[in-house]
Amino acid sequence: MTPTRAFSLRVPPSWEEIDLSPRTRDSTARDFVMRRVAAQPALHEHRTEIIRGVRNAARRAQESGALYLAVFTESADDTYVPGSVSVTLLPRPPRGSGAEDPLDSVIE
């Protein structure tokens, strides 16, 4: 049986998916931040550290095997508020391994 890699996640429209490919994630992160700066000029002075934060989140997500990463950033007073969510699918433990499967309580 082939493992399933399907999932569903809905994020607010102000969030954006970041490409996790090592070849393109830096440019995807930069493009996201520059669009946010254009929409929220108060973010301009923080753009370098926001780009760095998004790039680091994408690198960590990719290194941990994540399939998806979405981020947001909003201006707040003299600073900004970042956020991210990543999705990593892990295999179920083998039956009889003694490990409790958390999906057993959800799926009946």
N, C-alpha and C positions, 0 to 999 in steps of 0.2 A: 504494500500500500504506500502510495506517495504522500509525504507529509503535506498538509494543507498550509499555505502561506497567505490565506485570505483573512482580511480583517476589515472592520468598518470603524471609522472615526470621523466625527464631524467637529471641526474647529470653527470659531467665529471668523467672519470674513476678513477681519484685520490681521489674522494669522496667515503665515505663508509657509508652504512646504519648501524645505531646503534639500537640494540634491546632495546625496551622500557619497557620490563618486569622488574619489580623491582627485581626479583630473579636473573636475568642474565645481566642486563645492566652494572653493574660495571665491570664484567669480559670482556664483549664485548668492553667497552671503553678502558680498559687496553690493550687488545689484539690489537685493532686498533692502539693505540699509539706505542706499542712496534714494530709493523710492520713498522710504519712510521719512527721510530728511526733507525731501521735496514736499511731502504732505504735512510735515510737522517741523518747521524751521527751527524750533527750540532744540531739536535733537542735533543740530549741526555741530555744536561744540563737542558733542560726545561721540561723533560718528566713528572715530578711530577705535575707541574702546568697545563700541557696540559691534563693529565688524569683527574685531578680535574675539569677542565673546561668542558671536554666532559661528565663526570658523571653528573655535574650540569645541562648541557644542556639537557641530557636525562631525568633527574628527572623533570625538569621544563616542558619539552614537555609532558611527561607522565601525570603529574599532571594537565595539561591544556587540556587533552583529545586528544592530537595529535595521529595520526595514523602512522606517519612516521617521522624519523629523519635521516638526512644524514649530515656528518661532513667532514672537511678536515683540514689539517694543513701543512704549508710549512715553511721552514727555510727562514729567511730574515736577512741578515747581522748578528748581534749578538742576534737576537730575533726570533720570529716566528709569523706567521699570521694564526689565526684560522678562521674558518667559519662554519656556520651551516644553515640548512634549515629544517623547520618542516612543516608538513601538518596537519591541523585540519579542519574537515568538520563540518560546522554548519548548523542547519536546516534553511530552508527558513522561513521568517516571515509569519504569517497567513495572508491570503488575507483579505483586508479590515481593517488591523490593523493600517493603516496610515504610516507604515514603508515602505520605498522605497526598493524594491528588486534590488540589484545591478546587478543581472543576467538578469533582464528584458532588459537592454540596450545591452546585449551580445547575448542573445538567442532570436531569432525571429521566 
